Amino acid sequence: MPRAPWQRRRTTDSPRPGGSRQWAGRLRRSGSLARQVLFAGRVGRRGDGNVAGATSLLMPPPAETETREGRVRLPRLRMRRRDGLSRDVVSVAPVSPAVPSVSLGAEEASSFSIPLLPGERTVGRRIRFALANACTISSLLLGLCAIFVAVNHGDVRIAATLLIACVIFDGLDGFLARRLGVASPFGAQMDSLADMCSFGLAAPVVVYAWLSDSAPAAALVPACALVAACAAIRLARFNVSPKDGRFFCGVPTTMCAAVLALATLIAPEMPPALRVAGVALLGLAMVSSFPYAKLARLAKLPPWLFALPVVGALVDFRLTFVAVVLAYLVSGPILWLRQRRHAAA
């Protein structure tokens, strides 16, 4: 009895092995449902589309459920096997994140830009804003010039004079920003970066050039590096800490650089080891938590206190300079102890 065409074994043009009757029989017995599942699997492997989208063309869209792996699990399709049992076939399709395509207009795109100068953008305000930031850039450039002069074995006094000019411009940019009404967060961050260059790097380089011939390098290099590291910590802490109108938390970097520059110009008669110790002490004072009075608060002191340094400078200006610096450094721990006593009481 001849076999039916679908039961014959094809040997010439069939890509399937000879014993594939069971596979053909399964496909025939399972009907169109198995073809739908196989078609969906092929589309998912090729990456031409979504499996869920391919199956939706062949059957009504099922209710999707979210799984823990971020996939959409489709309902189970029941396939009948040759032995009469049934098994579940699950079609799982990866879900691509839905990213809405948003076309931004000119006005919406410009809203993402952060203005350097908040408030009204007039020509006059921009000129005043540029003037205040020009003082900050001048302080930065003067600090670079001080480094170049100190490194090229020039006159260290010239480098120290440039540091004092940095201190002047650093105080001038903040004064102009507040006076002209153009204070901004950009100006504050720019001022911190300029201070790090002028006071955190230029001041230790100038001090190293000043003491390199008299102090041992094994003690001088760590002291200068300590000043640079403490200046960076001091500036970063100042940017994130709440501001107090009466006291500084630690010696400010501007005052530390001014003391080092004046010490280079005055050159007090002290042993080299004591000079190096003084440089390290200034670095540690910058990162201390002791309160130090601001210059505006120092101006309210009795006038006779200012007469003492003037008289002392006429007698011995080097010794007077050392005494004033030590008095300011000691004032921080004294104020700290006084505040603790008031808090305990």
Secondary structure, DSSP 4 states (H G I P E B T S, - for coil): -PPPGGGSPP-SS--S-TT-HHHHHHHHHHTHHHHHHHHHHHHHHHTSS-HHHHHHHHSPPPPPEE-TTSEEEPPPEEEE-TTS-EEEE--EEEPPP--------HHHHHTTSPPSS-S---HHHHHHHHHHHHHHHHHHHHHHHHHHHHHTT--HHHHHHHHHHHHHHHHHHHHHHHHTT---HHHHHHHHHHHIIIIIIIHHHHHHHHHTTTS-HHHHHHHHHHHHHHHHHHHHHHHHSPP-SSEEES--HHHHHHHHHHHHHH--S--HHHHHHHHHHHHHHHT---EEE-HHHHTTS-HHHHHHHHHHHHH-HHHHHHHHHHHHHHHHHHHHHHHHHHHH-
